[in-house]
């Protein structure tokens, strides 16, 4: 039994030998799950370097897993349990992405309050816009 962010998860017994394709899929999926958990742990720490490293590791793990899953799907050798775990991992990634998006939006809103953007001085609708343009040119109609 192993633990994951979603709680304890049963693993295959050590004496149980899996086919090589399934063992490779299991290993790549376990790497994705570990990378997801690592990224989930680094996000609250607000350490940019750690988040970037964990994100890069997750990206690499997903790339490897997707390549192996694509080959297994073509062969038709993806066990249902691994498909379910892969779907759960995908959901966890989507959840982290959504949480990160919300946090980014919140930070941007706070920055906008603390450091408002300067008004466009050349805008016609600004307080000084019409005064800075000077007199306009009159074009004669011919």
Backbone torsions as a table, in degrees:
resi	resn	phi	psi	omega
1	UNK	NA	134.0	177.1
2	UNK	-120.4	163.8	177.5
3	UNK	-108.6	147.2	177.6
4	UNK	-137.7	173.1	179.4
5	UNK	-58.1	-24.1	-179.6
6	UNK	-92.5	2.2	178.9
7	UNK	117.3	-175.9	-178.6
8	UNK	-66.1	145.5	-179.1
9	UNK	-134.6	135.2	179.3
10	UNK	-75.2	139.7	176.2
11	UNK	-116.7	165.7	-179.7
12	UNK	-66.3	142.1	178.3
13	UNK	-60.7	151.5	-176.5
14	UNK	-62.0	-32.2	-177.9
15	UNK	-79.7	-12.0	-178.0
16	UNK	-79.3	117.7	180.0
17	UNK	-95.6	127.7	-179.9
18	UNK	-97.9	152.7	173.1
19	UNK	-58.1	150.8	-176.5
20	UNK	-55.6	-39.7	-179.9
21	UNK	-64.0	-43.4	-179.2
22	UNK	-68.1	-38.3	178.8
23	UNK	-64.1	-39.0	178.3
24	UNK	-66.3	-42.4	178.0
25	UNK	-63.1	-42.7	179.3
26	UNK	-60.6	-44.7	-179.2
27	UNK	-65.6	-42.7	-179.2
28	UNK	-68.6	-37.2	177.9
29	UNK	-68.9	-38.3	176.4
30	UNK	-63.1	-36.6	177.7
31	UNK	-65.9	-39.5	177.8
32	UNK	-64.8	-46.2	-179.5
33	UNK	-61.6	-40.2	178.2
34	UNK	-65.5	-42.3	179.6
35	UNK	-65.4	-37.6	176.7
36	UNK	-62.9	-45.7	179.9
37	UNK	-63.8	-40.3	179.3
38	UNK	-64.0	-45.4	178.1
39	UNK	-62.9	-41.0	178.0
40	UNK	-61.1	-33.1	178.4
41	UNK	-77.7	-30.9	-177.5
42	UNK	-81.9	-27.1	-177.6
43	UNK	-57.9	-47.5	-179.5
44	UNK	-67.8	-19.1	-178.4
45	UNK	-74.6	-18.5	178.5
46	UNK	59.5	33.2	175.2
47	UNK	-98.2	105.1	-172.6
48	UNK	-59.9	-43.1	-178.9
49	UNK	-63.3	-41.8	179.4
50	UNK	-66.9	-39.7	178.7
51	UNK	-64.9	-42.6	178.9
52	UNK	-64.3	-41.6	179.0
53	UNK	-65.2	-43.6	179.5
54	UNK	-66.3	-38.1	178.3
55	UNK	-65.4	-42.5	178.0
56	UNK	-64.5	-40.0	178.2
57	UNK	-64.7	-40.5	177.4
58	UNK	-64.4	-43.3	179.4
59	UNK	-59.7	-44.8	179.3
60	UNK	-65.6	-42.6	179.7
61	UNK	-63.5	-40.4	178.8
62	UNK	-65.9	-42.5	179.4
63	UNK	-59.7	-45.2	178.6
64	UNK	-64.4	-44.0	-178.8
65	UNK	-64.9	-41.4	-180.0
66	UNK	-63.2	-40.5	178.6
67	UNK	-62.9	-44.8	-179.9
68	UNK	-68.5	-39.9	178.9
69	UNK	-66.9	-37.8	178.7
70	UNK	-62.2	-42.6	178.1
71	UNK	-65.6	-41.5	-178.9
72	UNK	-66.7	-36.6	178.8
73	UNK	-65.1	-41.3	177.7
74	UNK	-61.5	-34.8	178.4
75	UNK	-82.8	-17.5	-178.4
76	UNK	76.8	31.8	-175.2
77	UNK	-117.3	31.6	178.8
78	UNK	-96.5	112.6	178.0
79	UNK	-64.2	149.7	-178.3
80	UNK	-60.1	-37.2	-179.4
81	UNK	-62.9	-39.2	178.7
82	UNK	-71.5	-34.9	175.8
83	UNK	-62.0	-42.1	179.6
84	UNK	-64.1	-45.1	178.5
85	UNK	-63.5	-38.3	179.3
86	UNK	-65.1	-40.8	177.8
87	UNK	-65.1	-39.6	177.3
88	UNK	-64.0	-42.1	178.1
89	UNK	-62.1	-41.2	177.8
90	UNK	-61.2	-40.8	177.4
91	UNK	-65.0	-38.5	177.9
92	UNK	-64.7	-40.5	178.2
93	UNK	-64.0	-43.2	178.4
94	UNK	-61.6	-39.9	178.1
95	UNK	-64.3	-42.7	177.6
96	UNK	-65.7	-39.9	178.7
97	UNK	-61.7	-44.0	179.7
98	UNK	-64.6	-43.1	178.9
99	UNK	-64.0	-40.0	178.6
100	UNK	-66.9	-39.1	177.6
101	UNK	-62.7	-44.3	179.5
102	UNK	-63.7	-41.1	178.9
103	UNK	-65.0	-40.5	178.5
104	UNK	-63.7	-43.0	178.7
105	UNK	-62.3	-41.6	178.9
106	UNK	-63.4	-42.9	178.3
107	UNK	-62.9	-42.9	178.9
108	UNK	-62.6	-39.5	178.1
109	UNK	-64.8	-41.8	178.7
110	UNK	-66.0	-40.0	177.4
111	UNK	-63.9	-38.5	178.7
112	UNK	-62.8	-35.6	178.3
113	UNK	-72.8	-43.6	-177.5
114	UNK	-73.8	-38.4	-177.3
115	UNK	-128.4	83.4	-178.1
116	UNK	-67.1	148.0	177.9
117	UNK	-71.5	142.4	179.0
118	UNK	-68.3	145.4	177.8
119	UNK	-67.7	148.5	178.0
120	UNK	-70.1	114.5	-176.6
121	UNK	-71.4	-20.9	-177.6
122	UNK	-93.0	2.9	-178.7
123	UNK	-73.5	140.5	176.9
124	UNK	-63.9	-30.9	-174.2
125	UNK	-89.2	-1.2	178.1
126	UNK	-81.8	167.1	-176.7
127	UNK	-64.7	-31.7	-177.2
128	UNK	-109.6	2.6	-173.5
129	UNK	-60.8	-48.3	-177.1
130	UNK	-70.0	-34.8	-178.8
131	UNK	-70.1	-30.1	-177.5
132	UNK	-81.9	-19.4	-177.2
133	UNK	-76.2	-30.1	-176.7
134	UNK	79.1	-176.2	-177.7
135	UNK	-68.8	144.1	178.9
136	UNK	-81.5	165.0	177.3
137	UNK	-90.6	143.6	177.0
138	UNK	-100.8	125.6	177.5
139	UNK	-98.4	132.1	-179.7
140	UNK	-82.5	136.7	177.3
141	UNK	-81.6	135.4	179.3
142	UNK	-110.1	NA	NA
